[in-house]
Amino acid sequence: MDTTLLIRYLGDTPNLRIIDFFLDNRSDYSKKEILEGTGISKTTLYKVWPELERLEIVTPKRKYGNTTLYALNKDNVFVKQIIYMDNALSKKAIQKDVEAEPLEA
């Protein structure tokens, strides 16, 4: 897994990896897909997951057979702030890259 700007600046924690996964993949996913996408262990996911649900950072969206699919709760105030921060970091990085490019004649 490549380190994103958000992870690089805020730290590499399981909770942030899960949130970052949803920011990069804007849909709904099963816990198995989240495990594969984040690179965290199943034990770690099941340890931090209840808190993410309790704080309504992730919410169940639909059932697919016996599998529940989850999505990032974009109405959550905390999630809105993380999205804002992620966008600000991206804009700053793009601005830095543009300023570093040599002008073509």
C-alpha positions in Angstrom: 0.0 0.0 0.0 1.4 3.4 -1.0 1.5 6.0 1.8 -1.0 8.7 1.1 -0.5 12.4 2.1 -3.1 12.0 4.8 -1.3 9.0 6.4 2.1 10.6 6.0 1.0 13.8 7.8 -1.4 12.4 10.4 0.2 9.0 11.2 -0.2 5.4 10.1 -2.9 4.1 12.4 -5.5 1.4 11.6 -8.4 3.9 12.0 -6.8 6.3 9.6 -6.0 3.6 7.1 -9.6 2.6 7.1 -10.8 6.1 6.6 -8.2 6.8 4.0 -9.3 3.6 2.1 -12.8 4.9 1.9 -11.6 8.3 0.7 -9.6 6.7 -2.1 -12.4 4.2 -3.0 -15.7 6.0 -2.8 -18.2 3.2 -2.7 -19.4 0.6 -0.2 -17.2 -2.4 0.8 -17.3 -5.6 2.8 -14.9 -6.0 5.8 -12.9 -8.5 3.7 -12.4 -5.9 0.9 -11.4 -3.3 3.5 -8.9 -5.8 5.0 -7.4 -6.3 1.5 -7.3 -2.6 0.7 -5.8 -1.4 3.9 -3.3 -4.1 4.6 -4.3 -4.3 8.3 -4.8 -7.6 10.0 -8.3 -9.1 10.6 -7.7 -8.9 14.4 -6.8 -5.2 14.2 -9.9 -4.5 12.0 -12.2 -6.2 14.5 -10.5 -4.4 17.3 -11.1 -0.9 15.9 -14.3 -1.4 13.9 -16.8 -1.1 16.8 -15.5 2.4 17.6 -15.7 3.5 14.0 -19.3 2.3 13.9 -20.1 3.8 17.4 -18.8 7.2 16.2 -20.8 6.7 13.0 -17.6 7.2 10.9 -18.6 4.1 8.9 -22.1 3.0 8.5 -23.7 -0.2 7.0 -25.2 0.6 3.6 -26.6 -2.6 2.3 -26.6 -6.4 2.5 -25.3 -8.6 -0.2 -26.3 -12.1 0.7 -24.9 -12.6 4.2 -22.3 -9.8 3.8 -22.9 -6.3 5.0 -21.3 -3.5 2.9 -20.1 -0.4 4.6 -19.4 3.2 3.5 -17.9 6.3 4.9 -20.5 8.5 6.6 -20.0 11.8 4.7 -22.6 13.5 6.9 -20.4 13.0 10.0 -18.7 16.2 11.2 -15.4 14.4 11.8 -15.4 12.8 8.4 -16.2 16.2 6.8 -13.1 17.6 8.5 -10.9 14.7 7.4 -12.1 15.2 3.8 -11.4 18.9 4.1 -7.9 18.2 5.4 -7.2 15.6 2.7 -8.3 18.1 0.0 -6.1 20.8 1.6 -3.1 18.5 1.7 -3.6 17.5 -2.0 -4.0 21.1 -3.1 -0.8 22.0 -1.3 1.1 19.1 -2.8 -0.1 20.0 -6.3 0.8 23.6 -5.8 4.3 22.6 -4.7 4.7 20.4 -7.8 3.6 23.2 -10.1 6.0 25.7 -8.5 8.8 23.2 -8.8 8.3 22.5 -12.5 10.7 24.4 -14.8 9.0 26.8 -17.2 9.1 25.7 -20.9 10.3 28.2 -23.5 
